[in-house]
Amino acid sequence: MLLKQLLKNLDYTLVQGCLNTEVTDIYYDSRKVTPGGLFVCIVGTQRDSHDYAADVAAKGAAVLVIQHDLPAEVLAALPDVTVVKFESTRYAMALLSTAYFGRPALEMTMVGVTGTKGKTTTTHMIKAVLEAAGHKVGMVGTNGVYYPGHHYDLNNTTPESYELQKILRQLADAGCDACVMEVSSQGIMMDRVAGIHYKVGVFTNLYPDHIGPGEHSSFEEYRSWKGKLFQRCDVGVVNADDPNTEALLEGHTCKLVTYGIHAPKVDYRASEQYRLLRNKEMLGVEFTLTEPDGHTLDVQVGMPGLFSIYNALATIGVGKVLGLADAPIHEGLKKALVKGRVELVPISKKFTILLDYAHNEVSTESLLTTLRAYNPHRLVVVFGCGGNSSKLRRYGMGETCAKMADFSILTEDNNRFEKIEDILADIRVGMNKGNPDAKFVEIPDRLDALHYAVDHAQEGDLIAVIGKGHETYRDREGVKTPFLERELLEEYAQQIGLE
């Protein structure tokens, strides 16, 4: 593709060279540049890739996209390289990638979901109802990329703009007519989603998170970036119960559809009282929905807890905005499953075991509160904490599990470069604070811990294996080896002849 085609309608300065230069691909990693490529010089928090201009030119880069001037001697040494300057190269990369891949987002109905918690589950729910309505759906987020017959993992919830546009092209070429994606605050702030306009934007909730070096400087900034989604969508489906909603929506340009339980006026309301559903293959809830015209109907969700009701309300709002009938919305909500999010592993009639990604104090408390409502014989939790991370998280998780679980099995969770003994010692501090008489056992090897949980399960137990959720690996001393908990539990149940 010619450079001038990529630059059409963009604001830039041609520093040197020719706009008729042929561009074979776009790069932002200097190690991957090949002849004829366009290299985008990014100013990062750790390094400035403008420093690699001469290196990528030596590899055959035909075009350099810059944000600040290159030293005169560097520029002089690159007479055959076209150089284009933008105010922001991150923003430029997003728009150049959009053009390079043929604007794939325009070929699909785009739904973006933002918020601190619930993004992954809500995207899965929306995908399920769209598929139940006959749509071919792609999904991008924490659990990776999904489209019919395919799945692969991602490094970031919202990929870098070049990768994202490449993925969207892949989805469109596979025949997807809709794409549901998680939109992180970092993804918006770092222009990963620049150039994408959403038919529907969704706001789940907001809590302090991702605040610190290399992320957001304050909660207010974090909230502000989340809110930018509602300046680039047609309709916003938002949680009216969240105390941050009004501030987050400041400056919004979209039509609003609201949902909630307690807010005085909402479009889609769930009853305060809800019913618990439980069988071998499902922990779920049923609630009464009131629609804008006052019509009421019962809704079943195949996942437990108050948070599942909120996620379902968001999904219903999206479905209604997109014109879906009631039947596929309800069918999708009953069948929606999320890997590693309250995911049941049906290996026994005697007890219930599930996997969840809860890996901090808040999410653990929320999960255990939800599970306690099902009145298990014992609530058992298998957990650890990651290495090379905050001790406060270990204290918090230990304290929460000591207070809320009947029995805890302390084990590893991606120790990375820390000793498991040190991590377990920190968790014990929290356990002792939460309940000095808490019953627990320490089993450093996580596979042994899983086997112990199964071997010692009692009739009616509800066992929550938390922390890793959808992850497919175990990280020890920086070495990742395969570790998929669902498969390991199923294999062990078969091995011991569990019924």
VEXBARO-154282 format. One record per residue (C-alpha): residue in three letters; x, y, z; residue number from 1. Coordinates in steps of 0.001 Angstrom, whole numbers. Layout:
BEGIN
NODE code    east   north      up pos
NODE  ALA       X       Y       Z NUM
...
//
This chain:
BEGIN
NODE code    east   north      up pos
NODE  MET       0       0       0   1
NODE  LEU    1266    3482    -820   2
NODE  LEU    2127    5772    2074   3
NODE  LYS    -158    8503     745   4
NODE  GLN   -3106    6106    1002   5
NODE  LEU   -2319    5449    4673   6
NODE  LEU   -1987    9175    5360   7
NODE  LYS   -5229   10223    3674   8
NODE  ASN   -7188   12731    5818   9
NODE  LEU   -4556   12712    8593  10
NODE  ASP   -2666   15720    9972  11
NODE  TYR    1076   15257    9508  12
NODE  THR    4263   16933    8328  13
NODE  LEU    6388   15385    5595  14
NODE  VAL    9938   15886    6892  15
NODE  GLN   11634   14250    3945  16
NODE  GLY   11045   11674    1232  17
NODE  CYS    8161   10690   -1015  18
NODE  LEU    4493    9982    -301  19
NODE  ASN    4441    7416   -3116  20
NODE  THR    6673    5126   -1049  21
NODE  GLU    5347    1557    -956  22
NODE  VAL    4697     292    2582  23
NODE  THR    4806   -3489    3110  24
NODE  ASP    3786   -3515    6795  25
NODE  ILE    3702   -1428    9982  26
NODE  TYR    6040   -1991   12948  27
NODE  TYR    6626    -522   16393  28
NODE  ASP    9095   -3180   17581  29
NODE  SER   12511   -2445   16069  30
NODE  ARG   13463   -6136   16263  31
NODE  LYS   10726   -7133   13817  32
NODE  VAL   11305   -4600   11031  33
NODE  THR   11684   -5993    7504  34
NODE  PRO   12501   -4232    4193  35
NODE  GLY    9780   -1866    3017  36
NODE  GLY    8237   -1524    6458  37
NODE  LEU    6908    1590    8171  38
NODE  PHE    8373    1998   11662  39
NODE  VAL    6497    4024   14280  40
NODE  CYS    8793    5663   16828  41
NODE  ILE    7033    5453   20206  42
NODE  VAL    7968    7512   23255  43
NODE  GLY    7532    5000   26088  44
NODE  THR    7919    5155   29852  45
NODE  GLN   11142    3133   29729  46
NODE  ARG   12647    3949   26333  47
NODE  ASP   12233    6171   23305  48
NODE  SER   12299    4196   20063  49
NODE  HIS   13333    7308   18132  50
NODE  ASP   16784    6181   19322  51
NODE  TYR   16505    3155   16999  52
NODE  ALA   15835    5136   13827  53
NODE  ALA   19225    4355   12274  54
NODE  ASP   18948     671   13238  55
NODE  VAL   15573     128   11596  56
NODE  ALA   16676    2060    8512  57
NODE  ALA   19626    -331    8223  58
NODE  LYS   17105   -3215    8296  59
NODE  GLY   15331   -1718    5298  60
NODE  ALA   12576     410    6832  61
NODE  ALA   11177    2611    4083  62
NODE  VAL    9263    5033    6328  63
NODE  LEU    9806    6458    9796  64
NODE  VAL    6931    8003   11730  65
NODE  ILE    8259   10359   14392  66
NODE  GLN    6870   12472   17235  67
NODE  HIS    9878   14683   17853  68
NODE  ASP   12733   15779   15622  69
NODE  LEU   15608   13391   15007  70
NODE  PRO   19183   14674   15443  71
NODE  ALA   20398   16360   12243  72
NODE  GLU   23234   13855   11836  73
NODE  VAL   20816   10908   12099  74
NODE  LEU   18449   12418    9553  75
NODE  ALA   21322   13189    7189  76
NODE  ALA   22409    9560    7323  77
NODE  LEU   18985    8410    6120  78
NODE  PRO   18561   10147    2742  79
NODE  ASP   16504    7326    1219  80
NODE  VAL   14056    6992    4120  81
NODE  THR   10761    8866    4092  82
NODE  VAL   10125   10590    7440  83
NODE  VAL    6679   11733    8556  84
NODE  LYS    6012   13662   11774  85
NODE  PHE    2840   13514   13912  86
NODE  GLU    1876   15220   17136  87
NODE  SER    1401   11769   18713  88
NODE  THR    2880    8629   17190  89
NODE  ARG     680    6336   19293  90
NODE  TYR   -2396    8016   17853  91
NODE  ALA    -838    7947   14402  92
NODE  MET    -113    4219   14661  93
NODE  ALA   -3755    3503   15483  94
NODE  LEU   -5039    5447   12476  95
NODE  LEU   -2348    4127   10125  96
NODE  SER   -3123     564   11235  97
NODE  THR   -6841    1183   10770  98
NODE  ALA   -6205    2251    7171  99
NODE  TYR   -3647    -503    6520 100
NODE  PHE   -6132   -3234    7488 101
NODE  GLY   -9009   -1664    5554 102
NODE  ARG  -11050    -271    8467 103
NODE  PRO  -12438   -3639    9595 104
NODE  ALA  -14483   -2180   12481 105
NODE  LEU  -16803    -598    9911 106
NODE  GLU  -17755   -4091    8723 107
NODE  MET  -19072   -5203   12131 108
NODE  THR  -21380   -4016   14894 109
NODE  MET  -18886   -2936   17554 110
NODE  VAL  -19701   -3264   21264 111
NODE  GLY  -17162   -2003   23821 112
NODE  VAL  -17323   -2836   27536 113
NODE  THR  -15436    -842   30177 114
NODE  GLY  -15362    -848   33979 115
NODE  THR  -13214   -2146   36819 116
NODE  LYS  -14985   -5460   37335 117
NODE  GLY  -17328   -7489   35176 118
NODE  LYS  -15870   -6669   31744 119
NODE  THR  -14925  -10242   30895 120
NODE  THR  -18167  -11821   32090 121
NODE  THR  -20309   -9156   30432 122
NODE  THR  -18567   -9568   27072 123
NODE  HIS  -19141  -13329   27262 124
NODE  MET  -22822  -12763   28082 125
NODE  ILE  -23266  -10336   25183 126
NODE  LYS  -21520  -12779   22865 127
NODE  ALA  -23850  -15554   24018 128
NODE  VAL  -27060  -13592   23385 129
NODE  LEU  -25863  -12364   19988 130
NODE  GLU  -25002  -15920   18975 131
NODE  ALA  -28382  -17130   20226 132
NODE  ALA  -29913  -14527   17892 133
NODE  GLY  -27983  -15968   14941 134
NODE  HIS  -25089  -13545   14751 135
NODE  LYS  -21514  -14580   14035 136
NODE  VAL  -19534  -12972   16844 137
NODE  GLY  -15897  -12176   17537 138
NODE  MET  -14687  -11325   21039 139
NODE  VAL  -11504   -9638   22294 140
NODE  GLY  -10452   -9315   25931 141
NODE  THR   -8809  -10739   29029 142
NODE  ASN   -9531  -14333   28023 143
NODE  GLY   -8113  -13771   24536 144
NODE  VAL   -9614  -13684   21046 145
NODE  TYR  -12617  -15804   20126 146
NODE  TYR  -14378  -16272   16834 147
NODE  PRO  -16212  -19313   15440 148
NODE  GLY  -13893  -22316   15667 149
NODE  HIS  -10920  -20339   16977 150
NODE  HIS   -9410  -19090   20228 151
NODE  TYR   -5998  -17732   21200 152
NODE  ASP   -4578  -15803   24151 153
NODE  LEU   -3483  -12162   24344 154
NODE  ASN    -888  -10346   26450 155
NODE  ASN   -3156   -7360   27161 156
NODE  THR   -6889   -6947   27744 157
NODE  THR   -6878   -4342   24974 158
NODE  PRO   -4068   -5145   22495 159
NODE  GLU   -1766   -2523   20964 160
NODE  SER   -3538    -706   18118 161
NODE  TYR   -1714   -2530   15296 162
NODE  GLU   -2527   -5959   16796 163
NODE  LEU   -6096   -4899   17499 164
NODE  GLN   -6723   -3801   13921 165
NODE  LYS   -5122   -7009   12659 166
NODE  ILE   -7463   -9008   14921 167
NODE  LEU  -10512   -7049   13734 168
NODE  ARG   -9505   -7748   10140 169
NODE  GLN   -9260  -11437   11034 170
NODE  LEU  -12737  -11398   12576 171
NODE  ALA  -14315   -9560    9650 172
NODE  ASP  -12665  -11889    7129 173
NODE  ALA  -14018  -14871    9090 174
NODE  GLY  -17525  -13547    8518 175
NODE  CYS  -18190  -12006   11929 176
NODE  ASP  -20931   -9400   11786 177
NODE  ALA  -20412   -8314   15420 178
NODE  CYS  -17436   -7808   17719 179
NODE  VAL  -17642   -7510   21486 180
NODE  MET  -14497   -6269   23201 181
NODE  GLU  -13219   -5182   26577 182
NODE  VAL  -11986   -1595   26504 183
NODE  SER   -9501    -885   29289 184
NODE  SER   -8658    2598   30552 185
NODE  GLN   -5061    1960   29475 186
NODE  GLY   -6316     988   26035 187
NODE  ILE   -8082    4318   25683 188
NODE  MET   -5303    6417   27246 189
NODE  MET   -2613    4815   25060 190
NODE  ASP   -4698    5218   21876 191
NODE  ARG   -5009    1477   21295 192
NODE  VAL   -8670    1915   20333 193
NODE  ALA   -8268    5236   18486 194
NODE  GLY  -10081    5148   15168 195
NODE  ILE  -12797    2760   16396 196
NODE  HIS  -16375    3959   16825 197
NODE  TYR  -18719    1718   18809 198
NODE  LYS  -22396    1131   18194 199
NODE  VAL  -22773     453   21943 200
NODE  GLY  -20526    1259   24887 201
NODE  VAL  -21106    -417   28278 202
NODE  PHE  -20097     748   31768 203
NODE  THR  -20162   -1916   34504 204
NODE  ASN  -18741    -281   37677 205
NODE  LEU  -15729    1580   39012 206
NODE  TYR  -13358     934   41914 207
NODE  PRO   -9827    2216   42592 208
NODE  ASP   -7469     157   40436 209
NODE  HIS   -4559     559   38006 210
NODE  ILE   -3328    3610   39882 211
NODE  GLY     432    4018   40202 212
NODE  PRO    3668    4320   38217 213
NODE  GLY    3170    3527   34538 214
NODE  GLU    -629    3483   34897 215
NODE  HIS   -2935    6267   36141 216
NODE  SER   -1833    9060   38444 217
NODE  SER   -5126    9218   40374 218
NODE  PHE   -8577    7696   40647 219
NODE  GLU  -10028   10777   38944 220
NODE  GLU   -7747   10289   35951 221
NODE  TYR   -8618    6589   35823 222
NODE  ARG  -12323    7467   35836 223
NODE  SER  -11878   10149   33198 224
NODE  TRP  -10218    7765   30729 225
NODE  LYS  -12954    5180   31265 226
NODE  GLY  -15479    7868   30406 227
NODE  LYS  -13890    8597   27036 228
NODE  LEU  -15622    5489   25657 229
NODE  PHE  -18905    7401   25841 230
NODE  GLN  -17557   10049   23506 231
NODE  ARG  -16978    7453   20802 232
NODE  CYS  -20163    5365   20768 233
NODE  ASP  -23763    5843   19601 234
NODE  VAL  -25444    4460   22723 235
NODE  GLY  -24083    4044   26250 236
NODE  VAL  -25546    1286   28437 237
NODE  VAL  -24563    2315   31957 238
NODE  ASN  -24912    1180   35572 239
NODE  ALA  -27046    3852   37277 240
NODE  ASP  -26342    2341   40725 241
NODE  ASP  -22618    3061   40593 242
NODE  PRO  -21761    6282   42482 243
NODE  ASN  -19179    7222   39831 244
NODE  THR  -21505    7081   36837 245
NODE  GLU  -22420   10773   36729 246
NODE  ALA  -18792   11955   36920 247
NODE  LEU  -17629    9307   34464 248
NODE  LEU  -20212   10400   31881 249
NODE  GLU  -19190   14067   31994 250
NODE  GLY  -18833   15246   28398 251
NODE  HIS  -20512   12174   26910 252
NODE  THR  -21901   12516   23389 253
NODE  CYS  -23994    9353   23184 254
NODE  LYS  -27596    8458   23945 255
NODE  LEU  -27896    6747   27345 256
NODE  VAL  -29693    3579   28432 257
NODE  THR  -29540    2886   32172 258
NODE  TYR  -29804    -226   34316 259
NODE  GLY  -29738    -944   38022 260
NODE  ILE  -31532   -2173   41122 261
NODE  HIS  -31631     781   43523 262
NODE  ALA  -31423    3978   41423 263
NODE  PRO  -34730    5906   41417 264
NODE  LYS  -35118    5895   37644 265
NODE  VAL  -33623    3320   35265 266
NODE  ASP  -34616    1773   31947 267
NODE  TYR  -33957   -1830   32997 268
NODE  ARG  -34403   -2732   36649 269
NODE  ALA  -33819   -6001   38506 270
NODE  SER  -35789   -6873   41611 271
NODE  GLU  -33946   -6541   44903 272
NODE  GLN  -34931  -10078   45811 273
NODE  TYR  -33555  -12886   43682 274
NODE  ARG  -33709  -16648   43756 275
NODE  LEU  -30763  -19064   43841 276
NODE  LEU  -30483  -21827   41252 277
NODE  ARG  -28262  -24844   41832 278
NODE  ASN  -27662  -28187   40177 279
NODE  LYS  -24620  -30291   39310 280
NODE  GLU  -23714  -28145   36313 281
NODE  MET  -24858  -24690   37384 282
NODE  LEU  -24872  -22178   40182 283
NODE  GLY  -27175  -19433   39021 284
NODE  VAL  -29779  -16822   39907 285
NODE  GLU  -33252  -15816   38815 286
NODE  PHE  -34605  -12269   39129 287
NODE  THR  -37566  -10239   37970 288
NODE  LEU  -36819   -7689   35260 289
NODE  THR  -38875   -4518   34789 290
NODE  GLU  -38597   -3009   31305 291
NODE  PRO  -39075     658   30306 292
NODE  ASP  -42776     131   29517 293
NODE  GLY  -43396   -1421   32940 294
NODE  HIS  -43595   -4980   31611 295
NODE  THR  -42071   -7568   33976 296
NODE  LEU  -40617  -10998   33324 297
NODE  ASP  -38381  -13491   35095 298
NODE  VAL  -34777  -13874   33931 299
NODE  GLN  -32466  -16788   34688 300
NODE  VAL  -28684  -16383   34622 301
NODE  GLY  -26345  -19370   34570 302
NODE  MET  -23863  -17686   36914 303
NODE  PRO  -24276  -16840   40606 304
NODE  GLY  -24298  -13653   42610 305
NODE  LEU  -25456  -10074   42614 306
NODE  PHE  -22623   -9158   40247 307
NODE  SER  -24047  -11627   37699 308
NODE  ILE  -27390   -9819   37876 309
NODE  TYR  -25691   -6501   37100 310
NODE  ASN  -23782   -8076   34211 311
NODE  ALA  -27027   -9586   32932 312
NODE  LEU  -28778   -6204   33106 313
NODE  ALA  -25980   -4654   31026 314
NODE  THR  -26340   -7490   28525 315
NODE  ILE  -30117   -7052   28328 316
NODE  GLY  -29620   -3341   27678 317
NODE  VAL  -27217   -4077   24837 318
NODE  GLY  -29526   -6694   23387 319
NODE  LYS  -32463   -4287   23392 320
NODE  VAL  -30403   -1503   21812 321
NODE  LEU  -29406   -3906   19031 322
NODE  GLY  -33010   -4961   18486 323
NODE  LEU  -32758   -8548   19713 324
NODE  ALA  -35894  -10447   20686 325
NODE  ASP  -36483  -11667   24250 326
NODE  ALA  -35974  -15355   23438 327
NODE  PRO  -32288  -15205   22375 328
NODE  ILE  -31474  -12780   25200 329
NODE  HIS  -32878  -15177   27774 330
NODE  GLU  -31392  -18251   26117 331
NODE  GLY  -27950  -16627   25973 332
NODE  LEU  -28027  -15535   29617 333
NODE  LYS  -28866  -19076   30770 334
NODE  LYS  -26109  -20661   28687 335
NODE  ALA  -23316  -18086   29010 336
NODE  LEU  -20164  -19534   30534 337
NODE  VAL  -16852  -17822   31211 338
NODE  LYS  -13648  -19763   31612 339
NODE  GLY  -12212  -19180   35054 340
NODE  ARG  -15127  -17056   36286 341
NODE  VAL  -17228  -19097   38739 342
NODE  GLU  -16615  -22009   36365 343
NODE  LEU  -18013  -25281   37651 344
NODE  VAL  -16010  -28463   37170 345
NODE  PRO  -18707  -31189   37440 346
NODE  ILE  -16594  -34113   38626 347
NODE  SER  -18714  -35319   41563 348
NODE  LYS  -22313  -35643   42737 349
NODE  LYS  -21056  -35423   46317 350
NODE  PHE  -19602  -31905   46254 351
NODE  THR  -19320  -28850   44010 352
NODE  ILE  -15962  -27511   42855 353
NODE  LEU  -15427  -24337   40847 354
NODE  LEU  -12650  -22145   39470 355
NODE  ASP  -12491  -18378   39741 356
NODE  TYR   -9991  -15626   38955 357
NODE  ALA  -10501  -13840   42307 358
NODE  HIS   -6984  -12773   43235 359
NODE  ASN   -7379   -9855   45621 360
NODE  GLU   -9264   -9074   48816 361
NODE  VAL  -12258   -7363   47197 362
NODE  SER  -12939  -10010   44553 363
NODE  THR  -12389  -12829   47051 364
NODE  GLU  -14842  -11323   49549 365
NODE  SER  -17407  -10810   46798 366
NODE  LEU  -17064  -14396   45582 367
NODE  LEU  -17199  -16022   49017 368
NODE  THR  -20214  -13921   50001 369
NODE  THR  -21966  -15142   46864 370
NODE  LEU  -21084  -18779   47488 371
NODE  ARG  -22050  -18663   51173 372
NODE  ALA  -25615  -17834   50127 373
NODE  TYR  -25944  -21355   48671 374
NODE  ASN  -25625  -22784   52217 375
NODE  PRO  -22907  -25367   51567 376
NODE  HIS  -22020  -27988   54168 377
NODE  ARG  -18562  -26376   54177 378
NODE  LEU  -17186  -23503   52129 379
NODE  VAL  -13628  -24518   51239 380
NODE  VAL  -11187  -22247   49430 381
NODE  VAL   -7929  -23214   47696 382
NODE  PHE   -5713  -20180   47132 383
NODE  GLY   -2276  -18626   47065 384
NODE  CYS    -805  -15264   46083 385
NODE  GLY    1559  -14250   43312 386
NODE  GLY    5251  -13677   43859 387
NODE  ASN    7012  -10341   43397 388
NODE  SER    3827   -8492   44285 389
NODE  SER    2292   -6613   47194 390
NODE  LYS    2336   -8166   50652 391
NODE  LEU    -864   -6222   51374 392
NODE  ARG   -2742   -8413   48897 393
NODE  ARG   -1506  -11510   50741 394
NODE  TYR   -2543  -10150   54110 395
NODE  GLY   -5939   -9140   52705 396
NODE  MET   -6688  -12453   51034 397
NODE  GLY   -5544  -14387   54103 398
NODE  GLU   -7729  -12286   56389 399
NODE  THR  -10776  -12587   54130 400
NODE  CYS  -10516  -16353   53730 401
NODE  ALA   -9944  -16850   57467 402
NODE  LYS  -13140  -14917   58213 403
NODE  MET  -15365  -16316   55471 404
NODE  ALA  -14289  -19879   54664 405
NODE  ASP  -14820  -22954   56815 406
NODE  PHE  -11526  -24403   55653 407
NODE  SER   -8638  -23016   53575 408
NODE  ILE   -5938  -24777   51588 409
NODE  LEU   -2957  -22450   51177 410
NODE  THR    -800  -23127   48144 411
NODE  GLU    1188  -21530   45320 412
NODE  ASP     -40  -19090   42679 413
NODE  ASN    2642  -18036   40170 414
NODE  ASN    5495  -17651   42658 415
NODE  ARG    7682  -16109   39968 416
NODE  PHE   11025  -15356   41672 417
NODE  GLU    9889  -15545   45296 418
NODE  LYS   10086  -18500   47649 419
NODE  ILE    6747  -20151   48286 420
NODE  GLU    7599  -20334   51986 421
NODE  ASP    7822  -16536   52195 422
NODE  ILE    4514  -16045   50379 423
NODE  LEU    2711  -18542   52600 424
NODE  ALA    4171  -16858   55693 425
NODE  ASP    2650  -13538   54576 426
NODE  ILE    -740  -15180   53971 427
NODE  ARG    -579  -16676   57474 428
NODE  VAL    -215  -13171   58932 429
NODE  GLY   -3548  -12252   57344 430
NODE  MET   -5143  -15541   58396 431
NODE  ASN   -4202  -14947   62014 432
NODE  LYS   -5591  -11416   61880 433
NODE  GLY   -8867  -12520   60324 434
NODE  ASN   -9475  -15462   62633 435
NODE  PRO   -6799  -16888   64933 436
NODE  ASP   -8792  -20130   65093 437
NODE  ALA   -9239  -20483   61320 438
NODE  LYS   -8836  -24014   60012 439
NODE  PHE   -6331  -24332   57217 440
NODE  VAL   -3565  -26482   55805 441
NODE  GLU    -508  -25501   53747 442
NODE  ILE     311  -27543   50634 443
NODE  PRO    2995  -25713   48622 444
NODE  ASP    2515  -27610   45343 445
NODE  ARG    -750  -26474   43726 446
NODE  LEU   -1411  -29814   42021 447
NODE  ASP   -1065  -31580   45362 448
NODE  ALA   -3428  -28985   46824 449
NODE  LEU   -6051  -29736   44177 450
NODE  HIS   -5757  -33461   44874 451
NODE  TYR   -6026  -32827   48616 452
NODE  ALA   -9187  -30767   48117 453
NODE  VAL  -10820  -33593   46151 454
NODE  ASP   -9612  -36363   48474 455
NODE  HIS  -10901  -34605   51608 456
NODE  ALA  -14156  -33209   50195 457
NODE  GLN  -17269  -33866   52281 458
NODE  GLU  -20849  -34335   51173 459
NODE  GLY  -22353  -30951   50258 460
NODE  ASP  -19055  -29045   50239 461
NODE  LEU  -18591  -26082   47932 462
NODE  ILE  -14905  -25817   46993 463
NODE  ALA  -13613  -22633   45372 464
NODE  VAL  -10218  -22844   43659 465
NODE  ILE   -9297  -19202   43183 466
NODE  GLY   -6547  -16974   41828 467
NODE  LYS   -5702  -18486   38461 468
NODE  GLY   -9096  -18785   36795 469
NODE  HIS   -8615  -18958   33029 470
NODE  GLU   -4803  -19120   33170 471
NODE  THR   -3193  -22086   31469 472
NODE  TYR     230  -22017   33109 473
NODE  ARG    2163  -22110   36383 474
NODE  ASP    5023  -19600   36783 475
NODE  ARG    7982  -20707   38884 476
NODE  GLU   11198  -18689   38819 477
NODE  GLY   10089  -17031   35600 478
NODE  VAL    9505  -20351   33826 479
NODE  LYS    5939  -20978   32705 480
NODE  THR    4785  -24584   32392 481
NODE  PRO    1332  -25861   31355 482
NODE  PHE   -1175  -25884   34212 483
NODE  LEU   -4864  -25896   33314 484
NODE  GLU   -6821  -26530   36494 485
NODE  ARG  -10035  -27760   34899 486
NODE  GLU   -8208  -30470   32950 487
NODE  LEU   -6093  -31448   35951 488
NODE  LEU   -9174  -31876   38129 489
NODE  GLU  -11001  -33886   35476 490
NODE  GLU   -7978  -36125   34950 491
NODE  TYR   -7622  -36753   38679 492
NODE  ALA  -11323  -37530   39088 493
NODE  GLN  -11077  -40083   36284 494
NODE  GLN   -7875  -41511   37755 495
NODE  ILE   -9435  -42195   41167 496
NODE  GLY  -12817  -43219   39772 497
NODE  LEU  -14720  -40332   41375 498
NODE  GLU  -18496  -40335   41044 499
//
